[in-house]
Amino acid sequence: MTFLSVEKIAALSFEEAMKKLEDIVRTFESGGLTLQQSVSAYEEGMQLRKHCDTLLKTAKLRMEEVQRNAQETDVVMPLSAS
């Protein structure tokens, strides 16, 4: 099992990171890892989880901003007196 560096994890999309997490879970479930491999897989899994959390938080903030902008443009401006 090869493990990704923090830099490579940071470059992953959300979907790629989730796939890697699923692969790690399957590896744990199948057994056969040495203690050192288990610790390394756990560390990588935690980095992947953190990366996914960051991506989700960023997406949530973007969606909230879009919603705020949409609400602001929905406000009817009174016509100026001519």
C-alpha positions in Angstrom: 0.0 0.0 0.0 1.4 3.4 -1.0 0.6 6.5 1.0 0.1 10.0 -0.3 2.0 13.0 0.9 0.2 16.0 2.5 0.9 18.0 -0.7 -0.6 15.3 -2.9 -3.7 15.0 -0.7 -4.2 18.8 -0.9 -4.3 18.5 -4.7 -7.1 16.0 -4.7 -10.7 16.8 -5.5 -13.4 16.0 -2.9 -14.4 12.9 -4.9 -10.8 11.7 -5.3 -10.2 12.1 -1.5 -13.4 10.3 -0.6 -12.4 7.4 -2.9 -9.0 7.2 -1.2 -10.8 7.2 2.2 -13.1 4.3 1.0 -10.0 2.4 -0.2 -8.4 2.8 3.3 -11.5 1.6 5.0 -11.7 -1.5 2.7 -8.0 -2.2 3.5 -8.6 -2.0 7.2 -11.7 -4.3 6.9 -9.8 -6.9 4.9 -7.0 -7.0 7.5 -3.5 -8.1 6.8 -1.8 -4.8 7.5 1.2 -4.7 9.8 1.0 -2.3 12.8 3.2 0.3 11.0 1.0 0.0 7.8 -2.1 0.5 10.0 -0.7 3.6 11.7 0.4 5.0 8.3 -3.1 4.3 6.8 -4.8 5.9 9.8 -2.6 9.0 9.5 -3.4 9.3 5.8 -7.1 8.7 6.4 -7.1 11.6 9.0 -5.4 13.9 6.5 -7.9 12.9 3.8 -10.8 13.5 6.2 -9.4 17.0 7.1 -9.0 17.8 3.4 -12.6 16.7 2.7 -13.9 18.8 5.7 -12.1 21.8 4.3 -13.5 21.3 0.8 -17.0 20.9 2.2 -16.7 24.1 4.4 -15.4 26.0 1.4 -18.3 24.8 -0.8 -20.8 25.7 2.0 -19.4 29.2 2.3 -19.6 29.7 -1.5 -23.3 28.5 -1.5 -24.2 30.8 1.3 -22.5 33.7 -0.6 -24.5 32.9 -3.7 -27.7 32.8 -1.7 -26.9 36.1 0.0 -26.2 37.7 -3.4 -29.4 36.3 -4.9 -31.4 37.7 -2.0 -29.8 41.1 -2.4 -30.7 41.3 -6.1 -34.2 40.3 -5.3 -34.8 43.4 -3.2 -37.0 45.8 -5.1 -35.5 49.3 -5.3 -38.0 52.2 -5.2 -38.2 54.3 -8.4 -36.5 57.6 -8.0 -38.8 60.7 -8.1 -38.5 62.4 -11.5 
